[in-house]
Each structure stands twice: as structure tokens, then as C-alpha cells.
Amino acid sequence: MASHCIDSATRWLWPIASLMNAFLAIGFVAWDQTSTGQTALGQEPPRVETPQRIEFNRDIRPILSDNCFYCHGPDAQHRQADLRLDRSEEAIKAAAILPGKASESTLIHRIFSDDADLLMPPGDSNKKLTDAQKSLLRDWIDQGAEYQNHWAYEPPNRSIGSIGSSGPSDSIDALVEEQLAPRGLKPAEQADPRTLVRRLYYDLIGLPPSPELVEAFVANPTEQAYSDLVESLLANPHFGERMAVGWLDIVRFADTIGYHSDNPRNIWPYRDYVIRSFNSDKPFDRFTLEQIAGDLLPDADQETRIGSAFNRLILSTEEGGAQSKDYEARMLADRVRAIGTVWLGQTIACAQCHDHKYDPITMKDFYSLGAFFSDIQEPIVGAREEGLAILEPLDHQRLAELDKGIEEATQELNALKDSESQTESQSELQSAQDAIKTAQEKLENIRKKRDVFHKSLPKCLVTQASPNPRTVRLLPRGNWMDESGPLMQPALPDYLRTPPSLANQNLTKETSQASERSLNRLDLAAWLVSKENPLTARVTMNRLWKHFFGTGLSKVLDDLGTQGEVPVNPKLLDQLACEFIDSGWSFKHMVRAIVLSRTYRQSSQADASAMSLDPLNRWTARQSPFRMDAEFVRDYALEHAGLLARSIGGRSAKPYQPDGYWDSLNFPTRTYTPDASDQQYRRGLYTWWQRTFLHPSLMAFDAPSREECCAERNRSNLPQQALVLLNDPTYVEAARGLAHRTLTNRSAQTDPERLEWMFTQVLCRRPSRSEQDALLELLEKQRVNYRANPESALRLGQTGLFQPGQSIDPIESAAWTHPARVLLNLHETITRN
């Protein structure tokens, strides 16, 4: 069906000139570069003048990390001249840095040398220090060459004195505004009420507001009305769906195993678990415990075990010829990378083959973290198990009834067999045997009913601990065939602090020196969300800031190490981290704090001076417009069409997809059958996620394959995206649905009235005169076209499952579909803000 829809769509898309005129008049999406939130400059805001006192973390560490640590950093195997510049005592011992004596420091001699053989960095390194960087290093040494621990490895602290009197929202504003004045910036004006409502709806539930709701807020844009709107959206069950999308990206949730045949697996109940967790505002520390060790909790139940499906989201294989040791190593590495990305914001994967070249992460850290997961029962190569049966309350009752029936039938059969053994006459024996046969058939029938019922229940891969964990060794150079490395036991990284509750455990030694009890996944989870761990709260709040402003306070979301970026506002990131912990790890509390702030409510408009001073809006003197994520582009189109199925949770859905797209999927070969029910119109986050063949529409708008953890999606802006909005059957059908809504709306009878109603439904504002004229001209041209070619109107009406009924003139429906297509394709329609 999908290919038929695409072919038929191609046949009736010939009047492109009319469409283009309308697009150009209103704002065509594909070539409007502002949708990325970036400018043609494509550069970071200029650094302010260096303060009188140079700071190592802010000014010096980035220079050394980019230019020196590769050869003179943590990795002992790659270190040159036995010189470390990441540690003060070793740099001083080697006379590379002599505090207060730049002119006597070898480092300064080498970076200023005219001799190519002495110059550092060497010419073949493709690294080169600028004159400003050289001067900065020299001045820092003359000032005493004071080192600092890396900012991310220090506990976060509140900025006492900067906290507003009214709560965390005021704290945000105070810390943002503190950074603006020294840079010649000031906060933008508050966005207009229409923009605020649309922004809130996208950010909190990922759905458009109704025009009526927008008008109500425009008529009463008070603080209380805004606060009430925020609370209503936080309580909306679609809030969990909106927040789940980013989490599913970062934990690499998908419906398939990834490697080789990329076969399906039972995992979708985990997605429902995530949605429920955000909706109930489950504390993030508990959320963490359940996912990493839900099976080990003292109060473990079905919900926590579903949460533990996080551990099963790895890539796996069913290839018969695969080497189990190879895939055992891959699975260990996959899980360590996930911990590093999701909770620690560290590129731990760099330590799989050697000590990290830039951060103090060792190979022992890597493999001891991997050892935490050695207890998970799973096939290394081959088909995954069916998974835990997920029971609702009525399912428990039905299962109990069937089990009781089996028990009673079994007792009855046993009683008859006992009676048979005591029977003497032939007639009584025959009668007893007949009764036994009947009882056996009854028992078999009940067992079959139970099997059928159990098979019908949804299943989910979960974590189950084995009493005999697999052996984990440090693999020299990451080579799974080299088993000469030492045995490893679960241990926490040496370079981060250990909670007092675990202080008596032997955390960093190998198995031969193990303490009375080895650490387990529950200990790992508890450490991740302990106050002693400086990373988790920062990492999570950095991602949340990106959600609301387009860029993190530290822009590299998955690397808070030395190769990442020092936060543009470190005090603000620390403030958010502390508030998150002190709130009881409440996600809704932090969302509320951000969206109630003046900073969030700013307009995205800026004058030329502000754009010049901060082209990428890193200092947040305004809001940031950016294109919606792939799932929500589709959700908005279906909602405007009146087609969106808003049911929450359930199995993955299969929207229209070109026939043949899965032709390369083998072992077994398979075909894709689009859903033919309301499943077709489910929200985008429920789309079937085939890792190796991601749905084409999602791919076009930069959704990740989820083969790896994805902390931040790319955000491209390509003409192909406009073609998807024009040609994909989902969007053609959505345009048909919007046209049908317009023609059946009794409040609008004339073309201008209908056009204004349609425009307002999509953009929550009335069209300008030029916009209205362009769309009315397009409408009339299409009427003329379809009256001359009525078969084209009929073909258009066959796109998708939606059938408007006999009461609508197919020519009128087809003609109105084209203004709808224009509106669904606009930059303004698919841009957040």
C-alpha cells in the first residue's frame, strides 16, 4: 500500500510552480537557515578579555588538552619523554613548568622555539598554538602556575548570594543576568503570549495547543494564568511521552537487536515504563536504581524488573558463526559506554584499549565497570529469550483461575488413578479408565488455555542475576582473543569519590584482593546517584537545559571531560545540579523551575548588536528557535489533520513505508506491513525502531538509529525534508485530513473564511493579506486543474487510509489539500518557538 501511495502522489504533484509561489510568499521550510538556531558565522561567541587572574580550568586546561595531553597526558603507553603535563607535581619535577619562572620553564622555551626540531607541538602533530595561547601559558606560569582539579570532578556548589528570594526560577535568572552585563548583553523582552503558549506545549507535551486555548491566554496573559498553564501541562499524561523521547535516544531503545539480521525482540514495555516514570515524577535516583538493578532491589516487583530492561538494550547477534568471546566483549563495552554517556557524561569507551589520553580514566576503570554486568543471564550468541510476561491486575486474576483449574484437574486425575489401582472388576476398571481419560483431556484443555493466554500477554526482556557471574578480564589493547590480562571485579573509578556507605568495600582492587562482598549493580546505581558523585546531576541538568534552550550549558552533552567544553555558565550548571539533588531528584521540579524563569520566557528575537556579540546564543540573552524533532513534526501534522491517536503506551506502530525498503533484511527475509488501524496514527515515539533500517521519515529529520547512545541529535536543514513533507503518504494524508476538517467546519463558509480557519488551526494566528492571497490563488488554480482532470482528484483521495465519506466533493477536497500541504510544510509550522 505504501508504495502505491508514493507512486500515486508522484503522479499528481506536477503543479509544483503554484506550490512554490505559495511557499515563497509564506516561508518555505527547507531553505530557511534560521531553523537551526545558528547564523552564517558558524562560530562561538568571542571570549571576553582575559581577566587579570588566569584560571587553569577556564583558560589553560583547554589549551593543554587540545595540544599536549595526547603525548603528555594520562595514557602511560603513549606518553612521550616520560613527561606529564596534566599533573602539577610531575610537570614541575621535569622542569617543564616552574611556577613564577616562565622564562626558565622548558614548556615556554619549546612553544616559542624557532627550531623545528624543538618546537612544541611538533609540526607533524598538525597542532599549532596561537600567539595568544602562547602568551596565556607564559602569563599563567608567571602568576604561579596554579593547577585545579577538572571542574566536572569537583562537587557542585550553590552560588550563595545569587539565589533569588522567590525560588529556583529567580536563581536561574540571577545567574544568567550576572553573565550578560560584562559582555554587553541584556535580556530580551518576554515573548508574546501566542509564542509562549506554543513553546510550552511543544517543550512539555510535544503537541500543538488549540487556537481557543491560545486565544484564552492572549486575553489573560497573567503570571497566574501562565503558572496554571505550566501545572496543567506537567500533569498532562502526554508529558511523559515528551520527556521519554530524549531518554529513549540516550539509552538506545529500539525494537530490534542491531547486529547481522537485526531481528525483533520484546522490549516495548520498557518504553511504557519510561513514560510512566516521567508522568509520576519518579525520583531520578530511584529511576536509576530500577534500570541498573531493578531485579536486585529488596522490593523488586514487575515494575522494577521492566525498568531493568535497560540492561538488555544492547546490540546482540543471532548469527550462528559468531564468536561468543567476541560478542561477550562487545556487550560488556556497550554497557560501559552506556553508563559513561547516560549518567557520567564521560568518554569511557576511550579506555577500552588503552588508558584515556585526556581524562584520568584507566583500562582498569573500564573493565571493572564492565564487571558489574557480568552477572546478567543472557545468551551471548543466539536468539534472546521471550521475556517476562507483563500482567495487568485482571491478567493476574485470569492466570490464577487457570492455575487453580490446572491444580484441581491434576488432583482429580491423581484421585482417579489411585481409585483405578484399587479396582478389581473388569467393568469398574473400564469405567475408571474412561474417567481417567476424560480427566486427562480436561487437564490438557486447561493447560492449552493457559498456554494460549500466556502467549497472548506482552513480554519484555528483563535482567535476571546469575549466581555464577561470567569471568571478566582486562583485555590488552581491547583484544578479546588475548586472555592474558588480570581478572577484574566490579569496582568504581579511582578518579571519582566513593560514598561513605561503600567506603569499607574494596572498590578498586582485583578479585585476588576482594573484600567480603563484591560490589554489585545495586552498588553501582547507588554510587551514580550519590552526593559524592559530582557528574550525574550535572550531566542530567545539562541535557535538560539543552531541551529548553537548544544547546547545553556545556555544549558537548556526552563529554564533560577535558575534551568537552567548560560550561559557559558554570555557576548556573552547579546551581541546577544542587537544586536537582536537594529537590529529591524531582524532574518535574526542575522543569517547572526552568519554564517559570524569565530566561525561558524571553523572545527569540534579537537586534544586530546582540547577534554579533553572541551569534549562537550561548549566554542565553534570548530564546532559541530550532526545528522540531522528527517524531513531533509527524505528531503535529496528524493532530492538525484530526487523525492523531492519542492513546498512551502499547506496542510499536508501523506507519506507511516504501515497499522494498526492507529487501536487504535477511535471516529471515521479511516484509513490512503498515498498520491498517488506529495504530497507523500513533505518536512518533511509538514508531517501530528498526536499527539498521530506520523509518525513512524519521531518518530524514535526523532521528538516530539508536545503535549507540545518542545524547544529542543532529539538526540538519535540507530540501529533502520539504520533499518528505510533500510526498510521504503520512503527510499527504494529513493534508487531506486538514482539508476535510476545513470543509466540514460550519463556522466558515466562504473561501477566505475557510482559509483563515485552516491557517489559524495550524499556526494559531490569522494570515496576513499577502499570505491569504497566495493561498487563495493556489486554491483556485488547483480547482481549475482538478475540474479538468477529475481522475487526479480521485487518485489523491486514495492516499492513505483516511476516507472522508461521500458528502465531500472530491474535487473540492483535492483542491483544499494543496493549501493544507503548504501550511504543514512551513518553517513556522515545524519550528519550535
Secondary structure, 3 states (H helix, E strand, C coil): CHHHHHHHHHHCCCCHHHHHHHHHHHCECCCCHHHHCCCCCCCCCCCCCCCCCCCHHHHHHHHHHHHCHHHHCCCCCCCCCCCCCCCHHHHHHCCCCCCCCHHHCHHHHHHCCCCCCCCCCCHHHCCCCCHHHHHHHHHHHHCCCCCCCCHHHCCCCCCCCCCCCCCHHHHHHHHHHHHHHHHCCCCCCECCHHHHHHHHHHHHHCCCCCHHHHHHHHHCCCHHHHHHHHHHHHCCCHHHHHHHHHHHHHCCCCCECECCCCCECCCHHHHHHHHHHHHCCCCHHHHHHHHHHCCCCCCCCHHHHHHHHHHHCCCEECCCCCCHHHHHHHHHHHHHHHHHHHHHCCCHHHHCCCCCCCCCCCHHHHHHHHHCCCCECCCCECCCCCCEECCCHHHHHHHHHHHHHHHHHHHHHHHHHHHHHCCCCHHHHHHHHHHHHHHHHHHHHHHHHHHHHHHHCCEECCCCECCCCCCCECCHHHCCCCCCCCECCCCCCCCCCCCHHHCCCCCCCCHHHCCCCCCCHHHHHHHHCCCCCCCHHHHHHHHHHHHHHCCCCCCCCCCCCCCCCCCCCHHHHHHHHHHHHHCCCCHHHHHHHHHCCCCCCECCCCCHHHHHHCCCCCCCCCCCCEECCHHHHHHHHHHHHCCCECCCCCCCECCCCCCCCCCCCCCCCCCCCCCCCHHHHECHHHECCCHHHCCHHHHHCCCCCCCCCCCCCCCCCCHHHHHHHHHCHHHHHHHHHHHHHHHCCCCCCCHHHHHHHHHHHHHCCCCCHHHHHHHHHHHHHHHHHHHHCHHHHHHHCCCCCCCCCCCCCHHHHHHHHHHHHHHHCEHHHHEEC
